[in-house]
Amino acid sequence: MSKSIPAPLVALVADLCAEQETHASLDSLFMYADATGDPPMGSKPIKECIVKYGLRYLVGGHILAGGMAPSKTLRELILGRDIPAIQ
């Protein structure tokens, strides 16, 4: 007898996988388990969309606007505040 996995459990596992795994590591796990079918094409269209709008992706799920280097360093920003305790 086949029983469906409850949706809340699927959502919880999906969240945990998103935090702990990458697309490449998930593909590898599925290949190791002899899962049938091709991996979904989820990441490539997303990356193309990010580039199309001038954004960039950083490891950890951070998407930033623009690709230019910051105009000031952290040191310059802190010293520019003129806080005697930091001097």
C-alpha positions in Angstrom: 0.0 0.0 0.0 1.4 3.4 -1.0 0.9 6.4 1.2 1.6 10.1 0.3 4.1 12.1 2.2 2.3 14.9 4.1 2.8 18.3 2.5 4.1 19.9 5.7 6.8 17.3 5.9 7.8 17.9 2.3 8.0 21.6 2.9 10.2 21.1 6.0 12.6 18.8 4.2 12.7 21.2 1.2 13.6 24.1 3.5 16.4 22.0 5.2 17.8 20.9 1.8 17.8 24.5 0.6 19.9 25.5 3.6 22.3 22.6 3.5 22.7 21.5 -0.1 23.5 23.0 -3.5 22.0 22.0 -6.8 25.2 20.1 -7.6 25.3 18.2 -4.3 21.6 17.3 -4.7 22.2 16.1 -8.3 25.0 13.9 -6.9 22.8 12.5 -4.1 20.1 11.6 -6.6 22.6 10.0 -9.0 24.1 8.0 -6.1 20.6 6.8 -5.2 19.9 5.7 -8.8 17.0 8.1 -9.1 15.2 8.0 -12.4 14.9 10.9 -14.8 16.9 14.0 -15.5 17.5 16.7 -12.9 15.2 19.7 -13.1 16.4 22.7 -15.0 15.7 25.1 -12.2 19.0 26.8 -11.6 20.1 27.8 -15.1 17.0 29.9 -16.0 17.2 31.6 -12.6 20.9 32.5 -13.1 20.1 33.8 -16.5 17.3 36.0 -15.1 19.6 37.3 -12.4 22.2 38.3 -15.0 19.6 39.8 -17.3 18.6 42.3 -14.6 22.1 43.3 -13.7 22.1 41.4 -10.4 24.6 38.9 -9.0 24.2 35.9 -6.8 26.5 35.2 -3.8 26.8 31.8 -2.1 24.2 31.5 0.7 21.3 32.9 -1.3 22.2 36.5 -1.4 21.3 38.4 -4.5 22.9 41.9 -4.9 22.2 44.7 -7.2 25.0 45.7 -9.6 28.4 44.2 -10.0 30.6 47.1 -9.2 33.0 47.2 -6.3 32.1 49.3 -3.3 33.3 52.9 -3.5 34.6 52.9 0.1 36.1 50.3 2.3 34.7 49.4 5.7 37.7 51.1 7.3 37.0 54.3 5.4 33.3 54.3 6.4 34.1 53.7 10.1 36.9 56.4 10.2 34.6 58.8 8.3 32.1 58.8 11.2 34.6 60.7 13.3 34.0 58.7 16.5 36.8 59.4 19.0 36.5 55.9 20.7 37.4 54.2 17.4 40.3 56.5 16.5 
